[in-house]
Amino acid sequence: MRSRGVFRIAAVLAAGVLVLGACSSDDSDSASADSSESSSDAMKVGIALSAASNDKGFSQAHYDGLVTACETLGCEVSVSENADDPQKTIDALKNLAADNELVIGVGAEFAAAGTSVAPQFPDTQFSIINGETSDAENLHVYVINQGYAAYVAGAVAGTVTTADTIGYLGGLDIP
């Protein structure tokens, strides 16, 4: 069944975006949005970003990760950048859904847009990082629990400190 295959590829791409994005260097140039080996059989993947794909930060890391994953898997990438308000996030997901089999919304900015747009495009798979769940079968949400990684980082820092002091600045309420 094609939708299961698309879901499996979506899972691999989402993992690749996260892993490869985390490994990208700060001085890399933004990769081309078009795959050099374009094929009508190639899966088409769109990525929606709240900033520019060459911001040397969060958005570029995700974009570069997707481009690298698609170079390996042979898919085509399109990007929508600077979707930095609620209406732009909805427009970005809709525009990408019109031409792609998989649309990835990077960040919680796309959470509400994902729940409203996914049901309108049942033949397109959506993966929203830090999104909101809904009844839409084509909406897949990946939530990053940063607290767990921060705990491990704190435990490691505690074992290597020579001053017996560590610090942490976080955005979560810590009781």
Backbone as a ProteinNet text record, in pm:
[ID]
protein_1_A
[PRIMARY]
MRSRGVFRIAAVLAAGVLVLGACSSDDSDSASADSSESSSDAMKVGIALSAASNDKGFSQAHYDGLVTACETLGCEVSVSENADDPQKTIDALKNLAADNELVIGVGAEFAAAGTSVAPQFPDTQFSIINGETSDAENLHVYVINQGYAAYVAGAVAGTVTTADTIGYLGGLDIP
[TERTIARY]
84.2	0	88.4	71.4	158.7	162.9	50.5	50.6	139.5	149.3	239.7	384.5	414	548.8	586	492.2	516.3	539.3	461.9	479.1	616.2	660.8	793.6	902.4	890.2	987.8	981.6	860.4	845.4	918.3	906.5	974.5	1126	1176.5	1320	1366.2	1289.1	1326.9	1323.3	1220.8	1212.5	1332.5	1367.1	1484.3	1610.6	1619.3	1736	1749.1	1638.2	1639.8	1693	1644.4	1687.9	1834.2	1876.3	2013.2	2110.6	2084.4	2176.2	2174.6	2058.5	2051.6	2137.2	2138.9	2219.6	2367.7	2403.1	2543.2	2593.9	2508.1	2552.6	2646.8	2740.9	2835.8	2780.5	2832	2783.1	2828.8	2937.4	2988.8	2951.6	2861.2	2821.4	2726.3	2739.5	2646.4	2518.6	2409	2280.4	2282.7	2239	2237.6	2124.3	2137.3	2034.9	1903.7	1793.6	1661.9	1616.9	1677.3	1636.6	1736.7	1686.8	1772.7	1833.2	1962.6	2028	1977.4	1925.1	1871.7	1719.1	1655.3	1510.4	1447	1345.8	1277	1129.7	1046.4	902.8	863.6	946.4	919	971.5	1052.5	1111.3	1003.2	1009.3	915.9	943.3	837.2	850	822.1	917.9	910.5	922.6	830.1	835.3	865.9	940.9	974.3	936.2	863.4	820.7	904.8	962.4	1051.6	1001.1	1023.1	980.4	1082.4	1201.5	1306.3	1364.4	1472.6	1537.4	1613	1620.8	1691.3	1842.7	1891.4	2034.8	2063.9	1985.1	1998.4	2116.6	2194.5	2310.1	2266.9	2142.5	2092.2	1991.5	1884.5	1781.3	1721.4	1677.8	1613.1	1710.2	1830.1	1928.2	1967.8	1979.8	2016.3	1912.2	1784.6	1678.6	1674.3	1687.6	1686.4	1803.4	1924.3	2041.7	2028	1970.7	1948.6	1855.3	1747.2	1652.9	1717.2	1790.4	1856.8	1954.1	2032	2127	2054.1	1945.7	1867.8	1809.9	1761.4	1701.4	1806.2	1926.4	2032.8	2059.3	2051.9	2074	1955.3	1833.9	1713.7	1656.3	1706.7	1660.4	1526.1	1497.8	1372.5	1400.5	1294.8	1305	1256.9	1325	1295	1243.2	1139.1	1096.4	1084.8	1100.5	1106	1017	956.6	884	948.9	998.9	1075.7	999.3	1046	998.1	849.1	795.8	655.8	653.8	650.4	672.4	548.9	431.1	307.7	202.2	93.9	-4	-57.4	-90	-141.9	-35.7	88.1	196.3	224.4	207.5	229.9	123.7	-0.1	-108.7	-83.7	-51	-24.7	92.5	198.3	315.8	279.8	206.6	169	76.1	-19.3	-110.8	-35.9	51.7	126.3	215.2	280.8	366.2	283.9	167.2	82.1	31.3	18.7	-32.3	63.1	193.6	293	379.8	355.9	443.5	364.4	429	368	385	490.8	521.1	554.7	495.1	524	569.9	686.9	742.5	734.6	669.6	665.6	764	862.5	969.9	940.4	898.1	879	734.1	718.1	585	502.8	568	494.3	393.9	420.5	335.9	234.4	226.6	137.7	-8.2	-58.6	-199.7	-226.4	-132.6	-149.1	-158.8	-80	-83.8	-219.6	-281.2	-412.1	-521.9	-505.8	-609.7	-587.6	-462.2	-434	-435.5	-383.7	-374.1	-507.1	-619.5	-745.7	-789.4	-741	-776.7	-701.2	-591.7	-508.4	-486.2	-589.5	-578.8	-478.2	-437.9	-341	-196.6	-178.1	-44.8	-18.2	102.7	143.4	207.7	176.6	232.6	309.4	427.1	505.1	539.4	488.5	511.7	598.5	712.6	802.4	750.3	726.3	664.7	523.8	450.6	314.7	209.5	84.9	-30.5	-96.1	-142.1	-209.1	-352.9	-407.9	-547.3	-597.6	-720.6	-777.2	-735	-663.8	-621.9	-519.5	-551.4	-462.9	-333.5	-331.1	-212.7	-125.1	-156.5	-77.3	4.9	135.5	229	308.5	313.1	374	495.4	602.6	723.6	747.6	745.1	764.5	902.7	978.8	1113.7	1104.2	1137.9	1139.1	1279	1305.1	1439	1485.1	1391.8	1427.7	1509.1	1479.4	1553.9	1699.8	1723.1	1860.7	1932.2	1861.9	1922.3	1963.2	1882.8	1916.9	2047.3	2057.9	2179.4	2299.6	2282.5	2391.1	2433	2337	2368.2	2442.2	2399.5	2467.2	2611.5	2633.5	2769.3	2850.6	2792.4	2862.9	2902.4	2814.6	2844.4	2961.2	2982.5	3093.5	3227.2	3224.5	3349.8	3391.2	3307.2	3343.5	3463.7	3553.3	3667.2	3641.4	3540.3	3507.8	3390.4	3339.2	3221.2	3101.6	3094.5	2984.5	2944.8	2814.7	2764.1	2647.2	2615.7	2503.4	2416.1	2290.2	2197	2097.7	2076.8	1977.4	1873.8	1750	1649.4	1520.9	1439.7	1314.3	1195.2	1217.4	1110.3	1101.6	980.1	967.3	1032.6	1125.3	1193.5	1156.9	1078.9	1036.5	1154.6
-118	0	124	214.6	329.9	420	440.5	531.5	480.1	347	292	315.4	301.9	328.3	473.7	562.3	705.4	733.6	668.6	689.6	642.1	527.7	477.2	573.1	620.2	716.9	844.9	886.4	1006.2	990.1	873.3	848.3	854.5	794	796.7	939.5	1014	1152	1239.7	1222.7	1302.4	1273.8	1147.7	1112.5	1168.9	1158.8	1212.1	1362	1432.3	1578.2	1613.6	1544	1573.8	1538.7	1419.5	1375.9	1455.6	1465.3	1537.4	1687	1738.7	1879.5	1909.3	1819.2	1838.6	1830.1	1759.9	1741.6	1846.6	1933.7	2029.2	2130	2178.2	2276.6	2416	2508.4	2645.7	2720.2	2674.4	2750	2690.1	2593.3	2533.7	2624.6	2622.1	2696.7	2617.7	2686.1	2619.4	2537.3	2413.5	2323.9	2361.4	2315.2	2341.5	2275.1	2343.5	2289.4	2184	2177.1	2080.8	1967	1845.7	1729.1	1727.1	1691	1691.8	1579.3	1473.2	1362.8	1362.1	1454	1465.1	1348.8	1290.7	1177.6	1188	1145.8	1149.9	1051.5	948.5	850.9	894.6	997.4	1041.5	1100.6	1064.2	1120.2	1269.6	1347.4	1492.3	1529.1	1600.8	1637.3	1788.3	1848.9	1992	2016.6	2121.7	2158.4	2303.6	2328	2463.4	2510.3	2627.8	2683.7	2819.8	2851.5	2981.4	3091.4	3053.3	3149.8	3109.9	3174.2	3145	3013	2942.6	2814.7	2831.5	2954.4	2980.6	3067.8	3048.5	3132.9	3097.9	2997.8	2951.4	2902.1	2856.2	2809	2698	2706.8	2605.1	2567.2	2665.6	2637	2576	2630.9	2577	2434.5	2406.3	2270.5	2169.4	2203.3	2113.2	2103.3	2215.9	2216.2	2133.9	2160.5	2086.9	1937.6	1904	1763.7	1696.3	1764	1708	1693.1	1793.2	1786.5	1668.9	1651.2	1540.6	1406.8	1395.9	1270.9	1242.3	1344.4	1324.7	1292.5	1341.7	1303.3	1153.7	1101.5	958.5	875.6	922.8	846.4	874.2	976.7	1006.8	1076.6	1164	1239	1384.2	1455.6	1596.1	1683.9	1797.3	1886.9	2020.3	2070.6	2209.2	2271.2	2402.2	2469.7	2593	2619	2743.8	2806.4	2927.2	2993.3	3109.8	3152.9	3273.9	3272.9	3155	3145	3176.3	3305.5	3348.8	3406.6	3383.4	3418.8	3313.4	3306.6	3197.9	3183.9	3292.5	3280.7	3230.7	3275	3229	3080.4	3029.4	2886.1	2803.3	2850.1	2781.2	2785.6	2903.4	2918.2	2831.1	2826.4	2746.3	2598.7	2545.5	2404.3	2374.7	2463.7	2443.5	2445.1	2542	2553.3	2431.6	2385.8	2268.5	2142.1	2131.8	2012.5	1995.7	2104	2097.1	2022.6	2021.7	1964.4	1854.4	1815.5	1719.3	1605.3	1489.7	1374.9	1381.4	1447.6	1464.4	1609.9	1666	1803.3	1799.9	1860.5	1866.3	2010.5	2031	2161.8	2160.2	2247.8	2245.9	2343.8	2291	2371.7	2386.7	2423.3	2438	2546.7	2635.4	2737.5	2674.9	2550.4	2483.5	2389.4	2386.1	2292.8	2314.6	2434.1	2462.9	2452.1	2497.6	2489.5	2343.9	2256.4	2115.3	2053	2085.8	2027.5	2080.8	2201.9	2256.7	2221.7	2209	2186.3	2037.6	1951.8	1808.3	1747.9	1774	1715.1	1762.2	1878.3	1931.1	1861.8	1790.6	1724.3	1578.6	1494.8	1357.5	1269.8	1307.3	1227.8	1270	1369.8	1418	1383.1	1335.1	1305.6	1430.9	1459.4	1574.3	1526	1580.1	1552.9	1687.9	1710.9	1838.8	1814	1877.6	1865.2	1956.7	1897.5	1966.3	2014.1	1930.4	1962.9	1918.9	1931.1	1890.3	1772.4	1676.5	1561.5	1596.3	1520.5	1536.4	1401.8	1397.8	1275.1	1250.4	1343.2	1327.4	1215	1113.7	997.9	1031.4	1142	1179.4	1280.9	1307.5	1400.9	1321.1	1335.1	1263.6	1368.1	1351.5	1452	1392.1	1465.7	1427.3	1534.2	1494.2	1589.6	1567.3	1672.8	1666.2	1696.6	1600.1	1617.5	1660.8	1789.5	1840.5	1819.1	1803.5	1784.3	1659.3	1551.6	1426.6	1442.9	1502	1524.1	1620.6	1720.5	1816.3	1747	1650.9	1576.3	1499.9	1430.7	1354.6	1448.9	1562.2	1660	1709.9	1733.1	1776.2	1670.8	1545.5	1435.9	1422.5	1433.9	1427.1	1546.5	1665	1784.8	1770.9	1713	1693.9	1601.2	1506.7	1413	1467	1567.6	1618.6	1754.9	1818.6	1950.6	1941.3	2036.4	2041.9	2143.7	2229.6	2333	2291.5	2169.7	2122.2	2216.1	2283.7	2375.6	2359.2	2350.7	2351.9	2449.3	2493.8	2585	2537.9	2580.6	2545.1	2657.7	2699.6	2799.5	2731.7	2719.9	2646.9	2726.5	2683.4	2749.4	2679.5	2567.8	2493.2	2525.1	2515.7	2529	2408.7	2436	2328.3	2342.1	2247.9	2260.5	2246.7
0	0	0	-94	-111.7	10.8	81.1	195.1	307	325.2	426.5	386.2	257	208	227.3	199.2	219	366.6	454	598	643.5	591.6	628.9	582	459.6	408.7	490.5	529.4	612.2	744.3	804.4	931.6	914.4	806.7	780.2	754.7	675.1	645.6	770.2	853.5	976.1	1065.2	1079.4	1159.1	1095.3	961.9	892.8	907.1	899	915.7	1053	1154.7	1291.2	1312.4	1269.7	1291.9	1207.8	1078	990.5	1018.9	1057.1	1093.5	1214.1	1309.6	1429.4	1397.9	1289.9	1253.5	1155.8	1105.7	1004.6	1065.7	983.9	1033.7	1015.4	1096.1	1092.2	968.3	902.9	791	656	654.9	527	451.5	319.7	236	222.3	201.9	184.3	56.2	66.2	-49	-143.9	-265.4	-366	-328.5	-353.6	-319.6	-418.6	-535.1	-635.8	-641.3	-639	-651.6	-791.5	-800.2	-930.4	-1019.8	-960.3	-1039.2	-1029.1	-1098.5	-1094.2	-1168.7	-1108.4	-1168.9	-1136.9	-1231.8	-1207.6	-1098.1	-1073.7	-969.1	-833.1	-829.1	-703.2	-612.2	-486.1	-389.1	-375.6	-366.1	-351.8	-206.6	-146.6	-5.8	6.2	79.4	105.7	251.6	278.4	415.4	437.8	546.6	582.8	701.1	685.4	787.7	833.2	959.5	1010.9	982.2	936.9	903.3	767.9	728.9	600.7	608.5	495.7	492	501.2	498.8	511.5	634.3	741.3	859.9	949.8	909.9	988.4	1126.2	1138.6	1267.1	1250.1	1328.9	1338.8	1203.4	1127.5	998.4	899.1	890	795.4	833.1	960.7	1003	955.8	969.5	924.5	772.3	706.4	559.5	504.4	554.2	507.6	536.5	652.2	685.2	587	550.1	453.5	316.6	272.6	142.1	139.5	246.2	252.7	251.9	329.1	331	193.3	126.6	-5.8	-111.9	-96.2	-189.1	-177.2	-56.5	-32.8	-80.4	-53.2	-84	-223	-289.9	-424.8	-430.9	-338	-344	-381.2	-416.9	-455.5	-341.2	-319.6	-208	-258.7	-193.3	-213.1	-74.5	-68.1	60.9	61.3	175.6	199.8	322.3	305.3	410.3	471.7	587.7	655.2	685.3	718.2	760.8	910.2	940.3	1077.9	1147.4	1092.7	1163.2	1129.6	1206.5	1187.6	1045	978.1	841.7	745.5	762.2	674.6	694.7	816.9	839.4	767.1	771.5	700.1	550.2	498.5	355.2	310.5	391.4	356.6	345.3	443.2	439.3	321.6	295.7	182.6	49.7	31.4	-94.1	-116.2	-11	-24	-47.8	16.1	2.4	-140.6	-212.8	-349.6	-443.1	-410.9	-502	-442.4	-317.1	-250.7	-188.2	-176.5	-110.6	39.9	85.2	226.3	251	356.4	396.6	541.9	567.4	702	750.6	863.7	929	1044.2	1039	1138.3	1250.9	1362.5	1482.3	1522.8	1648.1	1707.1	1638.3	1563.6	1488.8	1392.4	1349.5	1251.4	1315.8	1448	1517.9	1480.5	1499.4	1468.2	1318.1	1237.9	1092.7	1047.8	1108.6	1072.9	1098.2	1212.4	1244.1	1153.2	1102	1014.5	867.7	824.2	682.8	646.5	731.3	697.6	653.3	721.9	675.7	536.4	493.5	362.1	248.4	282.5	182.7	225	218	269.5	195.1	74.1	-1.6	24.6	107.4	142.7	288.4	315.1	452.1	511.8	637.6	707.8	829.7	851.2	971	1032.9	1152.4	1219.8	1342.6	1345.7	1459.8	1570.5	1687.2	1801.3	1766.8	1695.5	1654.3	1753.1	1711.4	1790.8	1720	1797.5	1737.6	1703.7	1610.8	1571.4	1521.6	1473.6	1419.2	1274.3	1213.9	1074.2	1065.1	984.8	971.4	896.9	826.4	750.6	824.2	951	1032.1	1132.4	1123.3	1210.7	1288.1	1418.8	1506	1575.9	1575.8	1648.1	1753.2	1879.4	1989	2048.9	2055.9	2112.1	2261	2342.8	2487.1	2529.4	2525.4	2550.3	2694	2785	2924.7	2949.7	2875.8	2894.9	2855.3	2740.8	2696.4	2789.9	2840	2932.1	3061.9	3107.4	3228.5	3208.7	3095.1	3066.8	3057.3	2989.1	2977.9	3116.1	3204.7	3340.7	3419.3	3403.7	3473.7	3426.4	3295.2	3242.3	3291	3286	3332.1	3478.8	3557.2	3699.4	3723.9	3634.3	3653.7	3602.8	3516.4	3459.9	3514.1	3594.7	3645.5	3740.6	3727.6	3819.6	3929.9	3912.4	4011.5	4099.6	4079.1	4152	4135.7	4020.6	3991.2	3845.3	3821.1	3684.2	3678.1	3560	3542.3	3428.5	3431.6	3326.6	3309.8	3187.5	3155.9	3068.9	3117.6	3043.2	3029.5	2934.6	2909.7	2972.5	3037.7	3099.6	3248.1	3305.2	3449.7	3515.9	3605.4	3677.3	3824.5	3877.6	4018.8	4115
[MASK]
+++++++++++++++++++++++++++++++++++++++++++++++++++++++++++++++++++++++++++++++++++++++++++++++++++++++++++++++++++++++++++++++++++++++++++++++++++++++++++++++++++++++++++++++

